[in-house]
Amino acid sequence: VYYFPKTLAACFHGLEVRINDIVIAAEVKERATAQAEYSEAVAEGQFAVISDIKSPQVPSVVRLQIGNIPPKTEDLQVTFSYSQDLESSHGKFWKLHIPSTLTPLYYLSLIHI
């Protein structure tokens, strides 16, 4: 399980996972359907990926689960696509906030939720 920070304004619309020569492109599904399909694929020994928001209490953390990574995997790439509004300052500067770490507040929330 991997966790990625995001801004509250970010809207994810794509996920692609490449592992060796296998490519999985995400499809948006209802949470229960996606979880059932992921669990079934993992139980059958297939490589599978699922991603969602960790919890309503921590909406700025994305959880990514990857099941059945083949042994001796040397190349695994995850690509998220998302959109977010740019902030304007004084009508001439643009600001793009891309979080790169999980702060202790979020990290502790992940443990307890």
N, C-alpha and C positions, 0 to 999 in steps of 0.2 A: 504494500500500500504506500502510495506517495501522496504528499500534500503540496499544493501550490497556492501561493497567495494571489489574490486578484483585488482590484478596486471594486467598490460596490456598484460603480457605474458600468463596469464591463459586462458585456453580454457575449458568452461563448456561442459560437455557431459552427465550429468544426474541430475535429480531433482525428488525427491520423497517427497510427503507431506502426513503425517499421521494425521488424526483427529479422535479421539476416535477409532472406529474400521474400518474407511474408509481409504483406501490407494489410492493415485493418483500418478502414475508414468508418468513422462513427455514424450512427443513425440516431436521431432523437426519438426516444420512446418514453412511454410512461414508466415511472420508477419501478413499479412492481413487475411489469413485463420485462424490463431490462434486467432486473436482478434475477428473475427466474431463468431467463435465457443465459445469462452469465454463469449462474450456478450449474445449470445443466451442461454447458460446454466444458466447464472446469471438471465436473464429475466424469465426463466422457474423455478427459485427457486432452482436450483441445486447447490451443492457445486462445485466450479470450481477454477482453478489456472492457471495463466499465468505469464511467466517470460521473460524478455528481457533486452537488454542494454538500459539504460535510454535514451540516445541520442548519435548520432555520435560525438557531442562536448564533451561528458563525457563518453568515452568508458570504464572507469574503475569502473563504478557503475552499478550494476545489480538491476533491479526493479522486485519485486515480488508482484503480486496482488492476493489476495485470496477473492473470492466472496461467500457470503452466509454461513458464519461460523455459525453452529447451536448454538442456545442459550445454555447457561450453559456448553459450551465446556471446559473441564478441561485439555485435553491433545492434544496439537498440536505440531508436530515435522516437521521441514523442513530439508532435507538433500540434499546438493549440492555435486555433484561429478565433479571434474575438474582436468586437468593436466597442469603442467607448468614445464619448465626446471629449474634444480637446477643450481645455479651459483657456479663456482669453484674459489677458491682463493689460489694462490701459489701452485696449483697442489695437495693440500692435505686437504683443508677445503671445505666444502659444505655449501651453504647458501640457505635457503628457506625463502622467504618473504611472510608472510600472513598478509595482512592488516586487522585491527580489528576495525577501526573507519573511519568515513567520516570526512575529514578535512574541515575547513570552506570554502575553495575554492570550493570543490565539493558540499557541502551543499548549498551554495549560488547559484551555477549553477543549482541545482535541482529546486530551487524556481523559477528561472527566465527562465527556458527552457520549 
